[in-house]
Amino acid sequence: PPPPKRHVMSPAVITTLLLGAVAHVTVLESGAARDRIPPRSLASRARGGSGSVAFQQQYWLPLESSPEVFNDFARRVGVGDGWAFTDVLGLDEELLALVPQPCIAVVMLFPVNAVLTASEMERRRDIARYSARISPRVFFMRQYIGNACGTVAAMHALMNNRERLVVSDGPLSSMADAGECGESPGSTNADAACDDRRQVESASTLGEKLSQSEDLMRASDTSARAGQTATPTRGVDADYHYVCFIERDGELYELDGTKSLPVNHGPIQRDLLHDASRAIHKHFVSKMPDGHFNVMALCRDEDGSLAAARD
């Protein structure tokens, strides 16, 4: 594919980026401040935790919300060059245009608080409607480990795109043995029906497999220690949570290991990045306009510039 286009930043965008060094990045739309995403700075780096779900007595170190940490984790689990995580500085058109294309996954970190928890609980009650149609090709796992939501989000981003990634033998490839909802190990029928019961069973199996993987725990904890912010004490719940957005069979999916099923947001209208940004604004940012949200995207990295931090 041709290299990504280089975009010229307008004065408004340049001003926004400069202000982001000392405050929130203010995303401009029609001249009005709409969304705020923390700037890329030491103070803004939050770590995703376990939210409000009761987990087994097992905790991993939370991953910092930074491309460097997520790229380090991808390398440690066997992902080669060619794709890398990068920051999404805002959700408006001008800032989304700065994200290299193609983009194959979007990861978001949001605060765990009363406002968003109430909104998420309401969506959980309606999950059957959101998940009425689930592709059998969606890789989805439950989170049974405290503070491992960042690891689960990274796994969702990587495993749902493993046909595009260069993956060597290692922890990531071992997870593929469990198959997706419509498959069983060794099956060639990727179009098998995927009802709610089978999806829940498959997600639980994968979640248990993650909790039993010493290799993945070692990779995740090592990457967690590579962040810019101080690594929290193991077992202390973080106040943020990760979710991942991917495309499967032309539809947008939201993957959250604390939910029983993937959330199907319907057909992609434009592309993954823009459609995920709309879903993020509708279900998260609009509920808490002054909240701290971090967004990253897994993008094509043909020249290796995005993944330079790996070395």
Solvent accessible surface area in square Angstrom, and as a share of the most:
residue,aa,sasa,rsa
1,P,110,0.69
2,P,117,0.74
3,P,100,0.63
4,P,39,0.25
5,K,167,0.71
6,R,193,0.71
7,H,91,0.41
8,V,148,0.85
9,M,78,0.35
10,S,36,0.23
11,P,108,0.68
12,A,44,0.34
13,V,7,0.04
14,I,78,0.39
15,T,74,0.43
16,T,8,0.04
17,L,50,0.25
18,L,126,0.62
19,L,93,0.47
20,G,3,0.03
21,A,75,0.58
22,V,131,0.76
23,A,56,0.44
24,H,59,0.27
25,V,3,0.02
26,T,36,0.21
27,V,0,0.00
28,L,70,0.35
29,E,78,0.35
30,S,118,0.76
31,G,76,0.73
32,A,59,0.46
33,A,55,0.43
34,R,67,0.25
35,D,0,0.00
36,R,67,0.24
37,I,3,0.02
38,P,12,0.08
39,P,15,0.09
40,R,125,0.46
41,S,37,0.24
42,L,107,0.53
43,A,104,0.81
44,S,18,0.12
45,R,14,0.05
46,A,17,0.13
47,R,16,0.06
48,G,0,0.00
49,G,0,0.00
50,S,2,0.02
51,G,22,0.22
52,S,87,0.56
53,V,47,0.27
54,A,102,0.79
55,F,32,0.13
56,Q,95,0.42
57,Q,175,0.78
58,Q,47,0.21
59,Y,60,0.23
60,W,1,0.00
61,L,10,0.05
62,P,0,0.00
63,L,1,0.01
64,E,1,0.00
65,S,0,0.00
66,S,1,0.01
67,P,7,0.04
68,E,51,0.23
69,V,1,0.00
70,F,0,0.00
71,N,0,0.00
72,D,17,0.09
73,F,0,0.00
74,A,2,0.02
75,R,99,0.36
76,R,94,0.34
77,V,0,0.00
78,G,14,0.13
79,V,7,0.04
80,G,25,0.24
81,D,114,0.59
82,G,15,0.15
83,W,23,0.08
84,A,1,0.00
85,F,1,0.00
86,T,19,0.11
87,D,25,0.13
88,V,3,0.02
89,L,47,0.23
90,G,0,0.00
91,L,8,0.04
92,D,10,0.05
93,E,90,0.40
94,E,76,0.34
95,L,4,0.02
96,L,8,0.04
97,A,31,0.24
98,L,57,0.28
99,V,8,0.05
100,P,28,0.18
101,Q,72,0.32
102,P,62,0.39
103,C,12,0.07
104,I,11,0.06
105,A,0,0.00
106,V,1,0.01
107,V,1,0.01
108,M,0,0.00
109,L,2,0.01
110,F,10,0.04
111,P,14,0.09
112,V,45,0.26
113,N,41,0.21
114,A,86,0.66
115,V,79,0.45
116,L,2,0.01
117,T,43,0.25
118,A,64,0.49
119,S,18,0.12
120,E,11,0.05
121,M,84,0.38
122,E,109,0.49
123,R,16,0.06
124,R,64,0.23
125,R,181,0.66
126,D,52,0.27
127,I,23,0.12
128,A,68,0.53
129,R,159,0.58
130,Y,38,0.14
131,S,3,0.02
132,A,73,0.57
133,R,135,0.49
134,I,18,0.09
135,S,11,0.07
136,P,25,0.16
137,R,77,0.28
138,V,0,0.00
139,F,1,0.00
140,F,1,0.01
141,M,0,0.00
142,R,42,0.15
143,Q,2,0.01
144,Y,47,0.18
145,I,1,0.00
146,G,0,0.00
147,N,1,0.01
148,A,0,0.00
149,C,2,0.01
150,G,0,0.00
151,T,1,0.00
152,V,3,0.02
153,A,2,0.01
154,A,0,0.00
155,M,0,0.00
156,H,0,0.00
157,A,0,0.00
158,L,1,0.01
159,M,1,0.00
160,N,1,0.01
161,N,4,0.02
162,R,65,0.24
163,E,103,0.46
164,R,107,0.39
165,L,14,0.07
166,V,102,0.59
167,V,46,0.26
168,S,66,0.43
169,D,142,0.73
170,G,28,0.27
171,P,25,0.15
172,L,2,0.01
173,S,39,0.25
174,S,47,0.31
175,M,1,0.01
176,A,33,0.26
177,D,88,0.46
178,A,25,0.19
179,G,6,0.06
180,E,12,0.05
181,C,5,0.03
182,G,2,0.02
183,E,43,0.19
184,S,63,0.41
185,P,100,0.63
186,G,82,0.78
187,S,39,0.25
188,T,136,0.79
189,N,83,0.42
190,A,38,0.29
191,D,122,0.63
192,A,20,0.16
193,A,82,0.64
194,C,23,0.14
195,D,71,0.37
196,D,70,0.36
197,R,147,0.54
198,R,79,0.29
199,Q,0,0.00
200,V,54,0.31
201,E,89,0.40
202,S,22,0.14
203,A,0,0.00
204,S,27,0.17
205,T,75,0.44
206,L,1,0.01
207,G,0,0.00
208,E,81,0.36
209,K,64,0.27
210,L,1,0.00
211,S,16,0.10
212,Q,140,0.62
213,S,26,0.17
214,E,118,0.53
215,D,77,0.40
216,L,0,0.00
217,M,66,0.30
218,R,137,0.50
219,A,9,0.07
220,S,0,0.00
221,D,9,0.04
222,T,46,0.27
223,S,0,0.00
224,A,0,0.00
225,R,140,0.51
226,A,62,0.48
227,G,17,0.16
228,Q,103,0.46
229,T,32,0.18
230,A,94,0.73
231,T,49,0.29
232,P,46,0.29
233,T,101,0.59
234,R,104,0.38
235,G,35,0.33
236,V,85,0.49
237,D,72,0.37
238,A,20,0.16
239,D,97,0.50
240,Y,48,0.18
241,H,8,0.04
242,Y,4,0.01
243,V,1,0.00
244,C,0,0.00
245,F,0,0.00
246,I,1,0.00
247,E,55,0.25
248,R,12,0.05
249,D,83,0.43
250,G,37,0.36
251,E,30,0.13
252,L,6,0.03
253,Y,1,0.00
254,E,0,0.00
255,L,1,0.00
256,D,3,0.01
257,G,3,0.03
258,T,8,0.05
259,K,3,0.01
260,S,43,0.27
261,L,9,0.04
262,P,0,0.00
263,V,3,0.01
264,N,10,0.05
265,H,48,0.21
266,G,10,0.09
267,P,81,0.51
268,I,41,0.21
269,Q,140,0.62
270,R,136,0.50
271,D,45,0.23
272,L,12,0.06
273,L,1,0.00
274,H,17,0.08
275,D,10,0.05
276,A,0,0.00
277,S,6,0.04
278,R,121,0.44
279,A,10,0.07
280,I,0,0.00
281,H,47,0.21
282,K,132,0.56
283,H,15,0.07
284,F,0,0.00
285,V,1,0.01
286,S,51,0.33
287,K,95,0.40
288,M,52,0.23
289,P,67,0.42
290,D,104,0.54
291,G,3,0.02
292,H,74,0.33
293,F,1,0.00
294,N,8,0.04
295,V,4,0.02
296,M,1,0.00
297,A,0,0.00
298,L,3,0.02
299,C,0,0.00
300,R,56,0.21
301,D,6,0.03
302,E,90,0.40
303,D,99,0.51
304,G,33,0.32
305,S,71,0.46
306,L,46,0.23
307,A,10,0.08
308,A,64,0.50
309,A,58,0.45
310,R,25,0.09
311,D,168,0.87
